[in-house]
Amino acid sequence: MTAGRCGAAGEKARVVRELKKLSRGSGRFDASRYFRGAGDLGFYNVGTTEMRALARSIHAEHRDDWSVDDAMTFADALIVDRHLEVKSVGIEVVARYRRDFTPRLLPAWKRWLANNHSANWATTDAICGALIGPLIVKYPPLGARMRIWARDRNMWVRRASAVSLIPSMRQGLALDLAYEIARRLHSDREDLIQKAVGWMLREAGKMDPARLERYLRANGSSIPRTTVRYAIERFPVSQRRKLLEITRPR
């Protein structure tokens, strides 16, 4: 059985029912406090472990009759939902078809970002970490598209241009591209972009701390302070203090 639109709608209804059953009272855990200013983003207050278990059960049930395209049809129905956990289940199910990822999927994932279906940092980072990042690891030339994404008018696409490179960087790949993307984004005034670039640079520093220090010394005065602070988190305290002083805007 394939996941056509009607089938996907039925599966979505099932996901919503299951998440409501798993919902915790906001007194025990209130996810909304981590998403200030996230518009009408909703929460069932379901933990990550439970959400992933639900996604795992859906994949296990359809392992023999769904393709990656069926998983995408299912996720397309879920990603438009306003609840964080519903979006997350769709992403997690698609991620379980990683072996079947091909470049033709990238435009669909960018559409999720550009149409603001991922209009929060957690959904955006999940798309990057579970879908786009692994695709770029599998097809490294796709990383070059992040240069264009870094100039996109949509903030979530711009954030993705940095975060999507992190899986490659953890394998020692795309470091030159990461520094290039960082330079393109340093003038961005959005706090969530500045944090994402700092995160990306911190990952670059894990691979080559000396290169990161040289980069910060050479460019630090033009880099937002938020980005610098994130980038230097893994350096010793004394080195962090020195770099904060050296990179202070003149």
Summary of the structure (lengths in Angstrom):
residues: 250
radius of gyration: 19.3
end to end distance: 63.5
largest distance: 63.5
contacts: 813
relative contact order: 0.08
helix: 70%
strand: 1%
